[in-house]
Amino acid sequence: MCDCIEKVNKLLEDKNTKLDVPIMYTIDKRFSADRVKIVTVKRDDKNRKKPIPVTPAYCPFCGNSYDAE
């Protein structure tokens, strides 16, 4: 597992910004807070369904795979 989230958040501190890292269930029902969230929006406001969350399988900063340990 990489430490890119911590590194990027440290770089963003002086801009009063941090990455959005959601807490989600992994496949084996453990909590995970080690991935950034890719922001999604609804394409059609008339549709009542919410946009689905998107989380990458690889770190968008260094390219390392997020392992399901």
N, C-alpha and C positions, 0 to 999 in steps of 0.2 A: 504494500500500500504506500502511495506517495504522500507527501505533505504539502502538495501544491495549494490546497485551500488555505492553509495557515499562511503560507508565503504570500499568496495574492492578497489575502485580507490584511496582512501587515503592510503591503504596498499601498493599499487603498485607505488605510487609517486616516491619513492627512486630508483625504477628500470626503471624510464623513460617510464612507460607503463600505459595505461588506457584501460578500457573495451570499445568495439565498441558498441555504443548505437545508432541505426539508428532512424531517424525521419520517421514515417510511418503514414498512415491513419488508424484509427480504423474503425470499422464497421459503426459507425454513422458519419463518415467523419471528426472527430476531429483529430488534430495532437496528436501523442503519442511519447514520447521519454523516456519511462520508462522500457524498456525491452532490455536485451542484445541480440545480434545477434549471432546465431550459424553459424560458417563459413562453407560454402558449396563450393564444386568444381565440375567441369564437370568430368564425368566418361569417356566420349569419346570426344576427342578434334576435331574429324571430324564432330561431330554434331554441328550445328550452334546455337542451342538453348542455352541460358544462364542458369546457375544453378539458381534454385529458392531460395529466402531467407527463412530462417527458424528462427522463433522466438518462444520461449517457452511460454506455457500458465501459467506456474508456475515459480516462482523464482528458479533458479538452486542453489542458496546459502542457502535459508531458507525454501523453499518449499511452501511459501504462494502463493495463486492464484492471478494472475493479474486480477483485476476486470475491466470490461468495464463500468466505472462510467459515 
